[in-house]
């Protein structure tokens, strides 16, 4: 099936850090394809007048008597004149892609996307790790306070719900209430993850060019775009909740009329709803990078991301799903020592400050590392897809050369 090129995003002031966005000079990626670079000439200017000039390379001189073994063999055209000391690779070999930053500027493989994600952390650790830990730490602190405040209330609610017929000691009640109250942290950690998914995209885009961006410049230049990413995520959550609420209501309505029909409809609708949710989610996977890097308006950016991912669902799904598995494994490994320490402190009581503080710090760490890795993978998927669809590697190479020349 043929794919139509993505439409040009709406005009507006683009972010200064992403020099190849729709509002940069020349608008690479949205206009006509750039003119092909002139091919190197292998005639007289490159190989010298005495050997390949007009008097010797023309028709009279190029015949068998003059171009045979005595004149074209190793003494005249061998390794000292044409071999690797002059050109580094045999004639006809593909050019080596430019790489000024964390990835080669060409379509990326699976391993190069993951390798680039890890390299982006080393390229700018102050932003990728330091700033991320700060954001996630603040979110965990607020969530930990909510956990500590809600636990007594939930404990009293558990006592009143169980009533006098069920005998549960105070420790068991507090433990149950603490486990339930711990979920109060998740909205704050989720919000911090959304912020990181947008803001870290900018750092990764700079690392592609071999550049760094300071934390202050990053926040001052992109906090408004980050709010757009947060708004988009919240909107998507509301739509998803409404979608599943309609499915549940439909199952209840059909089941009240006929139990058998309700069961059949429930199975079909749940499976279909999962398929639709996954498909739409991955078709819109690149909305945060588009919002952060291209500087367009809200709705056109969503449409732009939808069209950009056309025909690439399975590639996006496979790469991102494997990245989530890797992130979950890392999270589980980091969570083991935290769980051990938490179990030791639980002896003092689930409401103790030490237990809640330890678990809060542990959750902040176990959420930060996967969030960094996944944000970097999505950013590199966006760049890879634009290279494949729009020839972004040409603009990236020019930007990298210009940045290297002015450094």
MONOR-V485723 format. One record per helix or strand of 3 or more residues. SS is the DSSP state (hx for helix, st for strand). FROM is the first residue (numbers start at 1). TO is the last residue. If there is no record, write none. Layout:
# MONOR-V485723
ss->SS from->FROM to->TO
ss->SS from->FROM to->TO
This chain:
# MONOR-V485723
ss->hx from->44 to->47
ss->hx from->49 to->52
ss->hx from->54 to->57
ss->hx from->64 to->67
ss->hx from->69 to->72
ss->hx from->74 to->77
ss->hx from->79 to->82
ss->hx from->84 to->87
ss->hx from->110 to->123
ss->hx from->125 to->162
ss->hx from->170 to->208
ss->hx from->215 to->257
ss->hx from->259 to->283
ss->hx from->287 to->294
ss->hx from->298 to->308
ss->hx from->313 to->348
ss->hx from->353 to->390
ss->hx from->392 to->406
